[in-house]
Amino acid sequence: MMSNEIALDRTDRAIIAELVLDGRLTNVELASKVGLTPAPCLRRLRRLEEEGVITGYRATLAPRAVGRAFCVYVSVQIAVRSNEVVQEFERTVASYAEVTELRRVYGELDYLMRVDVADSDAYERFLTTRMNPLPAVRRMVSHPTMKTIKTSDQRPA
């Protein structure tokens, strides 16, 4: 085990699995599902939060309901790789509300980003007004999605 890894036992993993399925479980409900009484369950939960295993709780939204039904993955290649340019590019692009995920990747491309907008017209405006003016951008390839098969937010059927 690497030094920054946290040792998780079967019960810790069960707590995590239940919270992934339903982050709104009460401590009593969670304790019952993982075979603990509430006090030790709460202690384990707090430890998992303090150790950074559980980093937060959030609401999962229906993209169409919030005007974000059009999802495009964009591979980005930047022209200059100085630290200053890279940091400014990352800071700027991460600040855009339309960008819901931004990752620096290994290989020929430099970044993979997810852009969620209302429709193709909104995506074209995003590219034209937000991305094209950035001096670091060398090349972008857009991959509009056709259908979502699975996300980490989905519960098993």
C-alpha positions as CSV (number, residue, x, y, z in Angstrom):
1,M,0.0,0.0,0.0
2,M,1.3,3.5,-0.9
3,S,1.9,5.8,2.0
4,N,-0.9,8.2,1.1
5,E,-3.5,5.4,0.8
6,I,-6.0,4.9,3.6
7,A,-6.7,1.4,4.9
8,L,-10.4,0.6,4.5
9,D,-11.9,-2.5,6.0
10,R,-15.1,-4.3,4.8
11,T,-17.4,-2.1,7.0
12,D,-15.8,1.1,5.7
13,R,-16.3,-0.1,2.1
14,A,-19.9,-1.0,2.9
15,I,-20.6,2.5,4.3
16,I,-19.1,4.0,1.2
17,A,-21.1,1.8,-1.1
18,E,-24.4,2.7,0.7
19,L,-23.6,6.4,0.6
20,V,-22.8,6.2,-3.1
21,L,-26.2,4.7,-3.7
22,D,-28.0,7.2,-1.4
23,G,-26.1,10.1,0.2
24,R,-29.2,11.2,2.0
25,L,-29.4,8.1,4.3
26,T,-29.7,9.0,8.0
27,N,-27.0,7.6,10.3
28,V,-29.6,5.2,11.7
29,E,-30.5,3.9,8.3
30,L,-26.9,3.7,7.3
31,A,-26.0,1.8,10.5
32,S,-28.8,-0.7,9.9
33,K,-27.7,-1.3,6.3
34,V,-24.0,-2.0,7.2
35,G,-24.7,-4.0,10.4
36,L,-23.6,-1.5,13.0
37,T,-25.3,0.4,15.8
38,P,-25.6,4.2,15.1
39,A,-22.7,5.4,17.4
40,P,-19.9,3.3,15.8
41,C,-21.3,4.0,12.4
42,L,-21.2,7.7,13.0
43,R,-17.6,7.5,14.3
44,R,-16.6,5.6,11.1
45,L,-18.4,8.1,8.9
46,R,-16.7,11.0,10.6
47,R,-13.3,9.3,10.3
48,L,-13.9,8.7,6.6
49,E,-14.8,12.4,6.1
50,E,-11.8,13.6,8.2
51,E,-9.4,11.4,6.3
52,G,-10.6,12.7,3.0
53,V,-12.1,9.4,1.8
54,I,-15.6,11.0,1.7
55,T,-15.0,14.5,0.2
56,G,-18.6,15.8,0.1
57,Y,-22.3,15.2,-0.6
58,R,-24.1,16.6,-3.6
59,A,-27.4,16.7,-5.5
60,T,-27.4,15.0,-8.9
61,L,-29.4,17.1,-11.3
62,A,-31.4,16.1,-14.5
63,P,-29.4,17.9,-17.3
64,R,-32.5,18.8,-19.3
65,A,-34.2,20.3,-16.3
66,V,-31.3,22.7,-15.7
67,G,-30.6,23.6,-19.4
68,R,-27.6,21.4,-19.8
69,A,-28.9,18.5,-22.0
70,F,-26.2,18.8,-24.6
71,C,-22.9,17.2,-23.5
72,V,-19.7,17.5,-25.5
73,Y,-16.3,16.0,-24.6
74,V,-13.6,18.2,-26.1
75,S,-10.0,17.2,-26.5
76,V,-7.7,20.2,-26.4
77,Q,-4.1,20.7,-27.5
78,I,-2.3,23.8,-26.3
79,A,0.4,25.5,-28.3
80,V,2.7,26.7,-25.5
81,R,3.7,24.7,-22.4
82,S,5.3,27.2,-20.1
83,N,4.1,27.0,-16.5
84,E,2.5,30.4,-16.7
85,V,0.5,29.6,-19.8
86,V,-0.6,26.2,-18.5
87,Q,-1.7,27.7,-15.2
88,E,-3.6,30.5,-16.8
89,F,-5.3,28.2,-19.3
90,E,-6.4,25.9,-16.5
91,R,-7.6,28.7,-14.3
92,T,-9.5,30.3,-17.1
93,V,-11.2,27.2,-18.5
94,A,-12.0,25.9,-15.0
95,S,-13.8,29.1,-14.3
96,Y,-16.3,28.6,-17.1
97,A,-19.7,27.3,-15.8
98,E,-20.2,25.3,-19.0
99,V,-17.1,23.2,-18.3
100,T,-18.2,20.6,-15.8
101,E,-15.0,18.6,-15.9
102,L,-11.4,19.4,-16.9
103,R,-8.6,16.9,-16.9
104,R,-4.9,17.2,-17.9
105,V,-4.1,14.0,-19.7
106,Y,-1.1,12.1,-20.9
107,G,-0.4,11.6,-24.6
108,E,-0.8,13.7,-27.8
109,L,-3.6,15.8,-26.4
110,D,-3.1,18.0,-23.3
111,Y,-6.7,18.2,-21.9
112,L,-10.0,16.5,-21.9
113,M,-12.9,18.6,-20.9
114,R,-16.6,18.0,-20.5
115,V,-18.9,20.9,-21.6
116,D,-22.6,20.8,-20.7
117,V,-24.9,23.3,-22.4
118,A,-28.5,23.6,-23.6
119,D,-28.0,22.7,-27.3
120,S,-25.6,22.9,-30.2
121,D,-26.1,26.6,-30.7
122,A,-25.1,27.2,-27.1
123,Y,-22.0,25.0,-27.6
124,E,-21.1,27.0,-30.8
125,R,-21.3,30.2,-28.7
126,F,-19.2,28.7,-26.0
127,L,-16.5,27.8,-28.5
128,T,-16.6,31.1,-30.3
129,T,-16.7,33.4,-27.3
130,R,-14.8,31.4,-24.7
131,M,-12.4,28.9,-26.2
132,N,-11.3,30.3,-29.5
133,P,-10.0,33.6,-28.1
134,L,-7.6,31.8,-25.7
135,P,-4.1,32.2,-27.0
136,A,-2.9,28.9,-25.6
137,V,-5.3,26.8,-27.7
138,R,-3.7,25.1,-30.6
139,R,-6.4,22.5,-31.6
140,M,-9.8,21.3,-30.3
141,V,-11.7,18.3,-31.3
142,S,-15.4,18.1,-30.2
143,H,-17.1,14.9,-29.4
144,P,-20.9,15.6,-28.9
145,T,-22.5,12.7,-27.1
146,M,-25.4,10.8,-28.6
147,K,-26.7,8.9,-25.5
148,T,-25.6,8.4,-21.9
149,I,-25.3,4.7,-21.2
150,K,-23.8,4.9,-17.6
151,T,-22.5,7.6,-15.2
152,S,-21.1,7.2,-11.7
153,D,-24.3,9.0,-10.5
154,Q,-26.6,6.3,-11.6
155,R,-28.0,3.8,-9.2
156,P,-28.1,0.1,-10.3
157,A,-31.5,-1.1,-11.7
